[in-house]
Amino acid sequence: MQILAISPDPNERSQGLAEKLRARYRFLADRDLAVTRRYGLVQPRGGPSGQDVPIPTTVVIDRRGIVRWLRVADNYQVRPDPVDVARAARGL
């Protein structure tokens, strides 16, 4: 199993967050939101300066690339319970 976090933030900022959280997963930068747009997870003009921003989303994808679990948040401060995500991942 592999866990990835995708963020529009620069690598340096994500790395700092990973260290602060003691994260044991990789952060990937999506600076131009190309990946985010591909999955239809962009909130147009949702940023503080009217820029497009990603919609906070947690996805569990199996080895064949099939989405097995998905949670889309209305609020960027609300994330799914890690226990629920782990349960979904263990179910693969």
FENGISUL-V632671 format. One record per residue. N is the residue number from 1. SS is DSSP state (2 for helix, 1 for strand, 0 for the rest). PHI is phi in degrees with one decimal (none if undefined). BURIAL is + if it has 9 or more other ideal C-beta (glycine too) atoms within 8 Angstrom, else -. Layout:
n: <N;N>
ss: <SS;SS>
phi: <PHI;PHI>
burial: <BURIAL;BURIAL>
This chain:
n: <1;2;3;4;5;6;7;8;9;10;11;12;13;14;15;16;17;18;19;20;21;22;23;24;25;26;27;28;29;30;31;32;33;34;35;36;37;38;39;40;41;42;43;44;45;46;47;48;49;50;51;52;53;54;55;56;57;58;59;60;61;62;63;64;65;66;67;68;69;70;71;72;73;74;75;76;77;78;79;80;81;82;83;84;85;86;87;88;89;90;91;92>
ss: <0;0;0;1;1;1;1;0;0;0;2;2;2;2;2;2;2;2;2;2;2;0;0;0;0;1;1;1;1;0;0;0;0;2;2;2;2;2;0;0;0;1;1;0;0;0;0;0;0;0;0;0;1;1;0;0;1;1;1;1;1;0;0;0;0;0;1;1;1;1;1;1;0;0;0;0;0;0;0;0;0;2;2;2;2;2;2;2;2;2;0;0>
phi: <none;-130.9;-112.4;-129.8;-114.4;-113.2;-141.6;-78.1;-70.7;-61.4;-54.0;-61.6;-67.7;-63.8;-63.1;-60.4;-65.4;-59.3;-66.7;-61.8;-83.4;55.1;-67.6;-107.3;-135.0;-89.4;-102.9;-116.9;-91.2;-122.8;-57.0;-98.0;62.5;-60.8;-67.1;-59.2;-65.2;-58.4;-96.2;68.2;-114.3;-110.7;-99.4;-61.1;54.2;-88.5;-83.5;-61.6;-107.6;82.7;-81.5;-68.1;-136.3;-71.6;-84.4;-58.0;-141.4;-119.4;-129.5;-111.8;-118.9;-80.9;-66.0;-89.8;87.3;-90.9;-70.9;-106.0;-158.2;-147.4;-133.8;-109.8;-98.0;-81.1;-127.0;-64.7;-87.5;-102.3;-123.2;-66.4;-64.7;-55.3;-63.5;-65.4;-65.7;-61.4;-61.2;-63.9;-67.7;-66.6;-76.2;-76.7>
burial: <-;-;-;-;+;+;+;+;-;-;-;-;+;+;+;-;+;+;-;-;-;-;+;-;+;-;+;-;+;+;-;-;+;-;-;+;+;-;-;-;+;+;-;-;-;-;-;-;-;-;-;+;+;+;+;+;+;+;-;+;-;-;-;-;-;-;-;+;+;-;-;-;+;-;-;-;-;-;-;-;-;-;-;+;+;-;-;+;+;-;-;+>
